[in-house]
Amino acid sequence: METVRGTEGLCGFEGVGEADGSGEGPNGFELHYQSQVCADQRVQGLEALLRWNHPLHGQLRPVEFIHTLEKTGAIIPIGLWVLGQAGRQLDLWRGHETLGKATISINVSAVQVHAPHFASRFASRIEDGSIDPRRLVLELTESMPLVDLPQIEKQILQMKEMGAKVALDDVGSGYSALTYLRRLPVDQIKLDKEFIYGIEHNAKAHTIVNAVVGLAKDLDLEVVAEGVETDGQFCLLKEMGCDLFQGYLFDAPKPASAW
């Protein structure tokens, strides 16, 4: 399906930050969750993945609408809604046999992190929702270059001071991953799934992933392998030293009600 470039269905976002506790948010947005497991396949965390139940196009994945949200600025209130909803879900899962101590990772785009009051808005949402920031991982996505690195570093440090972890998403696919690793105080990296796809049969892909994992370990960073689909990939990634694994080998993203 083509990317949704228009703004049809994007209205009333001034209230998006005020989640009402239901599974579906304003304008038909909802969160699905995919597990992140350790080497023995115990769930350690989940990634919250945004879905848009569009009035004309049906259910859409972020790749089909995220650029529209960034272009219109709607990503700012939607991001706050995602944070509030994920925090509320953490509270609902308290005491859950499998998910009671799991973290939730949420995606943060360049537009959000470049906004001057991002960290303070994040703090307000944390406080208003009584969310435990120690169980949150903020994944910086490279939908566009991260430009003002000193300002971004300042915002990241503020969020880390609250107890949240910060991850660099899709390492290997973006603009300047090595620069970001050098300049930004992240705790975790997520390997780009395109590299994961080829590690069983492509020597270059295997070498690159192995080198990136080794670099991350030297920098004392946690490594998440995303897009794991086969037992062979899982075994190789464990041998390389990855800490967490995510992909259809373990489960597909699904609504909170399905967990």
Backbone as CSV, one residue per row, in Angstrom:
resi,resn,N_x,N_y,N_z,CA_x,CA_y,CA_z,C_x,C_y,C_z
1,MET,0.847,-1.195,0.000,0.000,0.000,0.000,0.879,1.241,0.000
2,GLU,0.472,2.291,-0.699,1.255,3.497,-0.750,1.185,4.235,0.579
3,THR,2.223,5.057,0.817,2.210,5.900,2.003,1.036,6.860,1.928
4,VAL,0.347,7.045,3.050,-0.764,7.978,3.105,-0.194,9.382,3.231
5,ARG,-0.279,10.171,2.175,0.366,11.473,2.160,-0.576,12.608,2.543
6,GLY,-1.836,12.391,2.418,-2.779,13.445,2.736,-3.051,13.528,4.213
7,THR,-3.943,14.401,4.587,-4.256,14.586,5.999,-5.666,14.102,6.325
8,GLU,-6.278,13.336,5.409,-7.614,12.839,5.704,-7.574,11.941,6.940
9,GLY,-8.480,12.192,7.853,-8.506,11.419,9.091,-7.682,12.043,10.199
10,LEU,-6.870,13.073,9.871,-6.063,13.737,10.892,-6.817,14.969,11.353
11,CYS,-7.494,14.849,12.474,-8.223,15.998,12.997,-8.362,15.842,14.502
12,GLY,-8.522,16.953,15.177,-8.762,16.912,16.610,-7.577,16.477,17.428
13,PHE,-6.349,16.724,16.947,-5.184,16.220,17.660,-4.876,16.991,18.931
14,GLU,-5.542,18.128,19.137,-5.271,18.860,20.364,-5.599,18.031,21.601
15,GLY,-6.423,16.982,21.443,-6.786,16.152,22.579,-6.109,14.811,22.612
16,VAL,-5.219,14.554,21.650,-4.633,13.225,21.549,-3.835,12.859,22.784
17,GLY,-3.191,13.845,23.403,-2.372,13.544,24.568,-3.169,13.061,25.747
18,GLU,-4.486,13.240,25.701,-5.326,12.856,26.822,-5.971,11.514,26.548
19,ALA,-5.214,10.434,26.734,-5.759,9.100,26.505,-6.896,8.829,27.465
20,ASP,-7.911,8.131,26.993,-9.090,7.910,27.827,-9.095,6.545,28.488
21,GLY,-8.022,5.770,28.309,-7.941,4.472,28.963,-8.449,3.332,28.112
22,SER,-9.074,3.615,26.988,-9.543,2.557,26.112,-8.399,2.075,25.245
23,GLY,-8.601,0.944,24.567,-7.550,0.403,23.718,-7.265,1.280,22.515
24,GLU,-8.298,1.925,21.975,-8.117,2.749,20.784,-8.181,4.210,21.171
25,GLY,-7.238,4.987,20.652,-7.165,6.398,20.978,-7.917,7.242,19.969
26,PRO,-7.812,8.575,20.106,-8.457,9.476,19.162,-8.005,9.195,17.734
27,ASN,-8.898,9.432,16.782,-8.612,9.272,15.354,-8.294,7.833,14.956
28,GLY,-8.612,6.862,15.810,-8.420,5.468,15.441,-7.035,4.906,15.674
29,PHE,-6.197,5.602,16.436,-4.873,5.067,16.737,-4.944,4.060,17.876
30,GLU,-4.098,3.028,17.798,-3.990,2.063,18.882,-2.574,1.508,18.904
31,LEU,-2.246,0.848,20.002,-0.929,0.249,20.149,-1.016,-1.269,20.081
32,HIS,-0.081,-1.856,19.347,0.145,-3.292,19.389,1.505,-3.511,20.041
33,TYR,1.703,-4.683,20.609,2.929,-4.954,21.361,3.600,-6.223,20.843
34,GLN,4.924,-6.136,20.661,5.707,-7.295,20.262,6.796,-7.526,21.301
35,SER,6.982,-8.785,21.674,7.895,-9.102,22.773,9.359,-8.983,22.382
36,GLN,10.187,-8.742,23.376,11.640,-8.807,23.283,12.073,-9.844,24.312
37,VAL,12.714,-10.903,23.835,13.034,-12.026,24.699,14.546,-12.137,24.882
38,CYS,14.951,-12.802,25.971,16.369,-13.067,26.204,16.734,-14.403,25.543
39,ALA,17.961,-14.856,25.758,18.459,-16.050,25.060,17.645,-17.296,25.356
40,ASP,17.039,-17.380,26.555,16.216,-18.550,26.868,14.731,-18.301,26.568
41,GLN,14.465,-17.232,25.808,13.140,-16.889,25.289,12.147,-16.456,26.360
42,ARG,12.648,-15.985,27.487,11.759,-15.359,28.472,11.551,-13.894,28.086
43,VAL,10.321,-13.410,28.206,10.000,-12.042,27.822,10.610,-11.068,28.834
44,GLN,11.418,-10.147,28.311,12.037,-9.114,29.137,11.429,-7.740,28.878
45,GLY,10.877,-7.569,27.702,10.294,-6.282,27.348,9.360,-6.425,26.167
46,LEU,8.715,-5.317,25.810,7.847,-5.274,24.643,8.069,-3.944,23.938
47,GLU,7.900,-3.960,22.630,7.899,-2.704,21.891,6.456,-2.335,21.575
48,ALA,6.099,-1.095,21.885,4.778,-0.578,21.545,4.810,-0.059,20.116
49,LEU,3.983,-0.618,19.269,3.973,-0.294,17.844,2.646,0.364,17.476
50,LEU,2.731,1.553,16.920,1.538,2.319,16.603,0.831,1.761,15.372
51,ARG,-0.478,1.670,15.457,-1.319,1.293,14.322,-2.403,2.364,14.157
52,TRP,-2.755,2.629,12.911,-3.784,3.628,12.621,-4.919,2.958,11.877
53,ASN,-6.072,2.890,12.504,-7.271,2.374,11.862,-7.899,3.515,11.067
54,HIS,-7.389,3.683,9.843,-7.731,4.826,9.010,-9.158,4.681,8.461
55,PRO,-9.914,5.769,8.430,-11.315,5.675,7.984,-11.473,5.266,6.519
56,LEU,-10.437,5.473,5.701,-10.533,5.133,4.278,-9.663,3.950,3.886
57,HIS,-8.504,3.790,4.538,-7.515,2.815,4.089,-7.396,1.586,4.991
58,GLY,-8.197,1.512,6.053,-8.081,0.381,6.971,-6.885,0.527,7.900
59,GLN,-6.450,-0.595,8.486,-5.347,-0.520,9.451,-4.010,-0.313,8.752
60,LEU,-3.283,0.715,9.177,-2.007,1.074,8.578,-0.875,0.922,9.592
61,ARG,0.303,0.565,9.076,1.518,0.508,9.886,2.237,1.852,9.801
62,PRO,3.146,2.123,10.749,3.819,3.432,10.767,4.489,3.818,9.457
63,VAL,5.093,2.856,8.751,5.784,3.187,7.504,4.842,3.835,6.491
64,GLU,3.542,3.599,6.666,2.556,4.107,5.723,2.008,5.483,6.102
65,PHE,2.328,5.973,7.311,1.757,7.261,7.698,2.686,8.147,8.528
66,ILE,3.834,7.619,8.986,4.636,8.374,9.943,5.145,9.689,9.367
67,HIS,5.495,9.699,8.073,5.998,10.938,7.463,4.910,12.006,7.409
68,THR,3.664,11.586,7.235,2.555,12.531,7.253,2.400,13.148,8.639
69,LEU,2.517,12.310,9.669,2.402,12.821,11.039,3.525,13.794,11.359
70,GLU,4.728,13.482,10.882,5.868,14.375,11.134,5.698,15.691,10.380
71,LYS,5.255,15.596,9.145,5.101,16.790,8.317,4.052,17.731,8.886
72,THR,2.961,17.180,9.414,1.875,18.003,9.957,2.120,18.434,11.398
73,GLY,3.109,17.816,12.055,3.351,18.111,13.466,2.488,17.290,14.404
74,ALA,1.598,16.470,13.835,0.710,15.657,14.669,1.477,14.623,15.479
75,ILE,2.716,14.337,15.090,3.519,13.354,15.812,3.760,13.778,17.260
76,ILE,3.738,15.085,17.539,4.006,15.558,18.903,2.892,15.121,19.860
77,PRO,1.619,15.471,19.612,0.575,15.006,20.530,0.357,13.499,20.482
78,ILE,0.543,12.886,19.315,0.380,11.438,19.241,1.443,10.748,20.081
79,GLY,2.666,11.275,20.038,3.736,10.710,20.862,3.411,10.773,22.345
80,LEU,2.797,11.861,22.775,2.398,11.971,24.178,1.293,10.968,24.506
81,TRP,0.376,10.771,23.558,-0.673,9.765,23.768,-0.063,8.371,23.895
82,VAL,0.913,8.060,23.019,1.579,6.757,23.069,2.236,6.558,24.428
83,LEU,2.939,7.565,24.905,3.599,7.471,26.208,2.584,7.217,27.316
84,GLY,1.497,7.971,27.319,0.475,7.785,28.346,-0.172,6.417,28.271
85,GLN,-0.447,5.956,27.058,-1.091,4.655,26.892,-0.161,3.523,27.308
86,ALA,1.126,3.631,26.929,2.090,2.595,27.309,2.267,2.553,28.819
87,GLY,2.328,3.723,29.441,2.448,3.762,30.895,1.238,3.172,31.585
88,ARG,0.070,3.452,31.053,-1.165,2.886,31.610,-1.167,1.364,31.471
89,GLN,-0.637,0.881,30.349,-0.591,-0.560,30.139,0.366,-1.228,31.119
90,LEU,1.499,-0.566,31.393,2.426,-1.091,32.405,1.713,-1.284,33.735
91,ASP,0.889,-0.318,34.087,0.162,-0.402,35.357,-0.854,-1.536,35.328
92,LEU,-1.530,-1.708,34.203,-2.523,-2.779,34.082,-1.881,-4.158,34.136
93,TRP,-0.639,-4.252,33.652,0.064,-5.526,33.642,0.818,-5.796,34.942
94,ARG,0.735,-4.900,35.888,1.398,-5.115,37.177,0.842,-6.394,37.817
95,GLY,1.730,-7.294,38.169,1.310,-8.562,38.743,1.100,-9.647,37.709
96,HIS,1.176,-9.297,36.420,1.039,-10.287,35.351,2.211,-11.270,35.433
97,GLU,1.918,-12.559,35.271,2.942,-13.590,35.435,4.121,-13.399,34.483
98,THR,3.850,-13.018,33.240,4.903,-12.876,32.232,5.369,-11.441,32.065
99,LEU,4.446,-10.482,32.146,4.744,-9.096,31.778,4.851,-8.150,32.959
100,GLY,4.711,-8.664,34.171,4.671,-7.808,35.351,5.909,-6.955,35.555
101,LYS,7.060,-7.427,35.091,8.301,-6.665,35.261,8.927,-6.260,33.930
102,ALA,8.205,-6.452,32.850,8.741,-6.146,31.516,8.812,-4.641,31.288
103,THR,9.766,-4.238,30.465,9.846,-2.851,30.022,8.976,-2.674,28.776
104,ILE,8.664,-1.421,28.457,8.000,-1.106,27.197,8.853,-0.083,26.461
105,SER,9.160,-0.397,25.201,9.908,0.516,24.341,8.931,1.285,23.466
106,ILE,9.127,2.593,23.394,8.294,3.415,22.517,9.194,4.184,21.558
107,ASN,8.716,4.368,20.348,9.497,5.047,19.327,9.378,6.559,19.447
108,VAL,10.502,7.225,19.283,10.561,8.687,19.333,11.227,9.161,18.044
109,SER,10.536,9.972,17.273,11.074,10.416,15.987,11.958,11.644,16.145
110,ALA,12.688,11.951,15.086,13.553,13.128,15.093,12.750,14.400,15.329
111,VAL,11.542,14.477,14.786,10.709,15.663,14.981,10.403,15.860,16.458
112,GLN,10.100,14.782,17.160,9.792,14.887,18.582,11.001,15.341,19.397
113,VAL,12.133,14.682,19.170,13.298,14.958,19.994,13.923,16.306,19.668
114,HIS,13.626,16.864,18.481,14.101,18.201,18.143,13.227,19.288,18.752
115,ALA,12.022,18.925,19.175,11.130,19.917,19.779,11.747,20.423,21.083
116,PRO,11.781,21.749,21.291,12.518,22.311,22.435,12.035,21.866,23.804
117,HIS,10.766,21.524,23.932,10.230,21.164,25.251,9.917,19.677,25.355
118,PHE,10.567,18.858,24.526,10.257,17.437,24.517,10.471,16.800,25.888
119,ALA,11.629,17.030,26.502,11.946,16.391,27.784,10.982,16.836,28.881
120,SER,10.627,18.118,28.904,9.721,18.606,29.944,8.312,18.048,29.744
121,ARG,7.882,17.918,28.480,6.577,17.312,28.214,6.584,15.841,28.608
122,PHE,7.687,15.188,28.328,7.852,13.793,28.727,7.728,13.671,30.249
123,ALA,8.414,14.562,30.976,8.377,14.526,32.438,6.966,14.772,32.960
124,SER,6.253,15.711,32.345,4.882,16.009,32.779,3.964,14.814,32.571
125,ARG,4.119,14.143,31.421,3.289,12.977,31.141,3.595,11.848,32.121
126,ILE,4.879,11.681,32.443,5.288,10.674,33.419,4.634,10.952,34.767
127,GLU,4.701,12.214,35.193,4.153,12.587,36.500,2.635,12.483,36.518
128,ASP,1.987,13.006,35.471,0.520,12.990,35.430,-0.041,11.576,35.390
129,GLY,0.691,10.673,34.710,0.201,9.311,34.570,0.729,8.352,35.613
130,SER,1.510,8.870,36.579,2.127,8.020,37.609,2.843,6.830,36.964
131,ILE,3.621,7.120,35.914,4.321,6.090,35.156,5.712,5.876,35.748
132,ASP,6.119,4.619,35.858,7.469,4.309,36.330,8.436,4.428,35.152
133,PRO,9.246,5.495,35.093,10.133,5.684,33.928,11.220,4.623,33.815
134,ARG,11.501,3.906,34.906,12.536,2.865,34.870,12.115,1.692,33.995
135,ARG,10.844,1.632,33.659,10.358,0.540,32.803,10.069,1.013,31.380
136,LEU,10.609,2.183,31.040,10.437,2.727,29.698,11.775,2.776,28.960
137,VAL,11.739,2.428,27.685,12.886,2.586,26.789,12.421,3.455,25.632
138,LEU,13.117,4.565,25.400,12.779,5.455,24.306,13.683,5.152,23.120
139,GLU,13.106,4.740,22.016,13.868,4.359,20.830,13.923,5.533,19.852
140,LEU,15.119,6.063,19.668,15.304,7.156,18.714,15.329,6.589,17.305
141,THR,14.385,7.003,16.485,14.306,6.515,15.115,14.876,7.557,14.156
142,GLU,15.472,7.082,13.069,16.100,7.973,12.097,15.240,8.138,10.857
143,SER,14.054,8.664,11.017,13.236,8.954,9.846,13.799,10.156,9.095
144,MET,14.585,10.958,9.797,15.328,12.068,9.208,16.552,12.294,10.094
145,PRO,17.569,13.017,9.601,18.789,13.175,10.396,18.530,13.880,11.724
146,LEU,19.260,13.463,12.751,19.260,14.154,14.030,20.282,15.278,13.910
147,VAL,19.818,16.517,13.899,20.658,17.643,13.512,21.361,18.299,14.705
148,ASP,20.591,18.798,15.651,21.164,19.553,16.770,21.562,18.586,17.880
149,LEU,22.700,17.927,17.720,23.094,16.878,18.662,23.305,17.388,20.085
150,PRO,23.895,18.581,20.314,24.017,19.060,21.699,22.662,19.207,22.395
151,GLN,21.665,19.731,21.674,20.336,19.871,22.254,19.703,18.510,22.509
152,ILE,19.878,17.591,21.564,19.325,16.246,21.733,19.998,15.541,22.909
153,GLU,21.312,15.695,23.017,22.034,15.096,24.140,21.495,15.617,25.468
154,LYS,21.230,16.921,25.538,20.679,17.519,26.756,19.326,16.900,27.104
155,GLN,18.472,16.726,26.089,17.141,16.158,26.338,17.247,14.696,26.756
156,ILE,18.156,13.949,26.123,18.348,12.548,26.488,18.801,12.431,27.941
157,LEU,19.741,13.271,28.334,20.242,13.228,29.713,19.135,13.525,30.711
158,GLN,18.246,14.448,30.364,17.125,14.756,31.252,16.217,13.545,31.424
159,MET,15.968,12.838,30.327,15.108,11.658,30.405,15.789,10.521,31.162
160,LYS,17.085,10.384,30.980,17.829,9.357,31.706,17.868,9.670,33.204
161,GLU,17.927,10.940,33.552,17.899,11.320,34.962,16.596,10.902,35.632
162,MET,15.519,10.835,34.850,14.236,10.380,35.390,14.211,8.866,35.568
163,GLY,15.146,8.168,34.926,15.207,6.711,35.055,14.955,5.944,33.779
164,ALA,14.543,6.641,32.711,14.271,5.963,31.441,15.573,5.579,30.747
165,LYS,15.515,4.514,29.944,16.631,4.155,29.076,16.380,4.721,27.680
166,VAL,17.472,4.895,26.940,17.360,5.422,25.585,18.086,4.481,24.633
167,ALA,17.428,4.153,23.524,17.991,3.237,22.522,18.122,3.947,21.187
168,LEU,19.100,3.525,20.403,19.250,3.984,19.028,18.707,2.888,18.127
169,ASP,17.658,3.204,17.394,16.931,2.206,16.609,17.552,2.024,15.227
170,ASP,17.365,0.834,14.663,17.748,0.528,13.277,19.200,0.876,12.970
171,VAL,20.101,0.521,13.867,21.522,0.796,13.635,21.987,0.021,12.401
172,GLY,22.587,0.734,11.476,23.025,0.134,10.228,22.244,0.608,9.029
173,SER,21.084,1.253,9.281,20.245,1.676,8.160,20.189,3.180,7.984
174,GLY,20.599,3.931,9.007,20.359,5.370,9.008,21.505,6.208,8.493
175,TYR,21.508,7.442,8.920,22.389,8.445,8.356,23.789,8.431,8.977
176,SER,23.858,8.460,10.287,25.154,8.668,10.936,25.230,7.916,12.254
177,ALA,24.994,6.610,12.217,24.904,5.833,13.450,26.176,5.935,14.295
178,LEU,27.349,5.884,13.658,28.593,5.951,14.426,28.744,7.302,15.113
179,THR,28.349,8.357,14.434,28.384,9.689,15.054,27.458,9.740,16.255
180,TYR,26.270,9.180,16.106,25.317,9.185,17.211,25.842,8.368,18.390
181,LEU,26.448,7.232,18.104,26.995,6.401,19.177,28.104,7.135,19.929
182,ARG,28.843,7.943,19.213,29.928,8.694,19.836,29.407,9.876,20.635
183,ARG,28.340,10.522,20.145,27.894,11.780,20.733,26.735,11.646,21.717
184,LEU,25.907,10.635,21.539,24.685,10.572,22.345,24.784,9.500,23.430
185,PRO,24.313,9.809,24.635,24.437,8.879,25.775,23.341,7.819,25.787
186,VAL,23.336,6.945,24.780,22.316,5.909,24.695,22.726,4.691,25.520
187,ASP,21.748,3.866,25.862,21.973,2.666,26.670,21.901,1.389,25.844
188,GLN,21.283,1.493,24.687,20.940,0.293,23.929,20.951,0.613,22.436
189,ILE,21.299,-0.388,21.619,21.129,-0.249,20.172,20.240,-1.384,19.674
190,LYS,19.509,-1.094,18.585,18.707,-2.117,17.924,19.266,-2.308,16.524
191,LEU,19.626,-3.536,16.219,20.195,-3.844,14.914,19.123,-3.784,13.836
192,ASP,19.460,-3.176,12.712,18.523,-3.075,11.612,18.147,-4.469,11.089
193,LYS,16.864,-4.701,10.912,16.392,-6.029,10.524,16.851,-6.448,9.136
194,GLU,17.225,-5.490,8.285,17.709,-5.847,6.955,19.024,-6.618,7.047
195,PHE,19.864,-6.286,8.028,21.096,-7.030,8.236,20.809,-8.398,8.836
196,ILE,19.846,-8.447,9.751,19.478,-9.723,10.375,19.005,-10.707,9.318
197,TYR,18.244,-10.197,8.363,17.662,-11.049,7.317,18.738,-11.841,6.567
198,GLY,19.934,-11.240,6.384,20.930,-11.884,5.544,22.036,-12.632,6.250
199,ILE,22.032,-12.675,7.585,23.221,-13.195,8.279,23.460,-14.688,8.069
200,GLU,22.432,-15.452,7.729,22.626,-16.895,7.536,23.325,-17.222,6.226
201,HIS,23.100,-16.397,5.201,23.561,-16.775,3.864,24.440,-15.709,3.197
202,ASN,24.604,-14.568,3.866,25.397,-13.490,3.289,26.568,-13.186,4.215
203,ALA,27.787,-13.479,3.734,28.972,-13.327,4.575,29.185,-11.880,4.997
204,LYS,28.909,-10.945,4.105,29.090,-9.532,4.455,28.123,-9.113,5.555
205,ALA,26.860,-9.524,5.424,25.871,-9.188,6.452,26.277,-9.775,7.794
206,HIS,26.744,-11.023,7.785,27.193,-11.682,9.015,28.355,-10.921,9.633
207,THR,29.321,-10.516,8.827,30.492,-9.805,9.326,30.119,-8.444,9.899
208,ILE,29.219,-7.742,9.209,28.798,-6.415,9.676,28.079,-6.521,11.013
209,VAL,27.130,-7.441,11.121,26.382,-7.593,12.369,27.316,-7.979,13.509
210,ASN,28.217,-8.909,13.250,29.161,-9.337,14.276,30.028,-8.172,14.738
211,ALA,30.472,-7.338,13.783,31.308,-6.183,14.117,30.530,-5.145,14.922
212,VAL,29.278,-4.906,14.541,28.461,-3.919,15.257,28.179,-4.391,16.680
213,VAL,27.879,-5.683,16.837,27.648,-6.225,18.182,28.919,-6.069,19.031
214,GLY,30.085,-6.381,18.443,31.338,-6.236,19.167,31.595,-4.802,19.570
215,LEU,31.318,-3.860,18.668,31.485,-2.439,18.985,30.571,-2.029,20.130
216,ALA,29.315,-2.475,20.074,28.365,-2.138,21.130,28.826,-2.680,22.476
217,LYS,29.345,-3.888,22.487,29.823,-4.480,23.736,31.011,-3.681,24.287
218,ASP,31.902,-3.232,23.388,33.034,-2.415,23.821,32.572,-1.089,24.420
219,LEU,31.415,-0.615,23.960,30.851,0.639,24.469,29.900,0.406,25.639
220,ASP,29.805,-0.852,26.088,28.949,-1.232,27.212,27.474,-0.933,26.934
221,LEU,27.046,-1.252,25.714,25.661,-1.039,25.313,24.937,-2.371,25.174
222,GLU,23.667,-2.376,25.539,22.822,-3.541,25.338,22.460,-3.633,23.857
223,VAL,22.372,-4.845,23.331,22.086,-5.039,21.903,20.783,-5.814,21.739
224,VAL,19.877,-5.241,20.954,18.616,-5.892,20.620,18.647,-6.234,19.133
225,ALA,18.409,-7.494,18.801,18.320,-7.927,17.409,16.856,-7.925,17.000
226,GLU,16.515,-7.101,16.017,15.132,-6.945,15.577,14.915,-7.671,14.255
227,GLY,13.751,-8.249,14.068,13.445,-8.919,12.810,13.930,-10.354,12.753
228,VAL,14.032,-11.013,13.907,14.480,-12.406,13.956,13.323,-13.304,13.512
229,GLU,13.559,-14.081,12.458,12.483,-14.886,11.884,12.793,-16.372,11.806
230,THR,14.055,-16.765,11.962,14.396,-18.189,11.846,15.252,-18.629,13.036
231,ASP,15.235,-19.941,13.281,16.066,-20.494,14.351,17.550,-20.272,14.051
232,GLY,17.915,-20.326,12.766,19.304,-20.105,12.396,19.776,-18.708,12.743
233,GLN,18.950,-17.713,12.457,19.293,-16.338,12.820,19.435,-16.205,14.333
234,PHE,18.500,-16.790,15.059,18.504,-16.726,16.522,19.792,-17.318,17.082
235,CYS,20.194,-18.463,16.587,21.409,-19.122,17.082,22.654,-18.285,16.798
236,LEU,22.751,-17.748,15.587,23.911,-16.930,15.236,23.979,-15.671,16.084
237,LEU,22.855,-15.038,16.294,22.822,-13.801,17.074,23.157,-14.051,18.539
238,LYS,22.730,-15.184,19.063,23.125,-15.546,20.431,24.631,-15.739,20.511
239,GLU,25.202,-16.421,19.526,26.643,-16.640,19.512,27.416,-15.326,19.436
240,MET,26.858,-14.347,18.730,27.519,-13.044,18.601,27.467,-12.233,19.895
241,GLY,26.510,-12.563,20.760,26.430,-11.870,22.040,25.284,-10.892,22.185
242,CYS,24.275,-10.974,21.312,23.110,-10.102,21.451,22.397,-10.394,22.770
243,ASP,21.788,-9.365,23.337,21.138,-9.498,24.648,19.656,-9.826,24.539
244,LEU,18.976,-9.186,23.594,17.541,-9.371,23.435,17.221,-9.614,21.972
245,PHE,16.080,-10.291,21.751,15.710,-10.719,20.409,14.226,-10.432,20.192
246,GLN,13.914,-9.931,19.006,12.540,-9.537,18.690,12.232,-9.943,17.270
247,GLY,11.066,-10.507,17.040,10.704,-10.872,15.678,9.615,-11.919,15.625
248,TYR,9.220,-12.264,14.409,8.106,-13.183,14.208,8.448,-14.615,14.611
249,LEU,9.715,-14.922,14.836,10.058,-16.245,15.363,9.404,-16.452,16.726
250,PHE,9.231,-15.379,17.455,8.690,-15.461,18.824,7.205,-15.095,18.873
251,ASP,6.826,-14.022,18.222,5.411,-13.641,18.155,5.242,-12.468,17.195
252,ALA,4.010,-12.246,16.794,3.651,-11.088,15.976,3.123,-9.984,16.888
253,PRO,3.231,-8.728,16.468,2.622,-7.655,17.267,1.125,-7.891,17.431
254,LYS,0.613,-7.622,18.629,-0.807,-7.836,18.884,-1.295,-6.850,19.939
255,PRO,-2.598,-6.589,19.979,-3.139,-5.638,20.944,-2.922,-6.124,22.375
256,ALA,-2.977,-5.194,23.308,-2.769,-5.538,24.712,-3.754,-6.604,25.184
257,SER,-4.962,-6.565,24.646,-5.988,-7.523,25.066,-5.644,-8.955,24.693
258,ALA,-4.711,-9.138,23.744,-4.345,-10.487,23.296,-3.203,-11.080,24.102
259,TRP,-2.639,-10.309,25.030,-1.522,-10.812,25.834,-2.049,-11.503,27.086
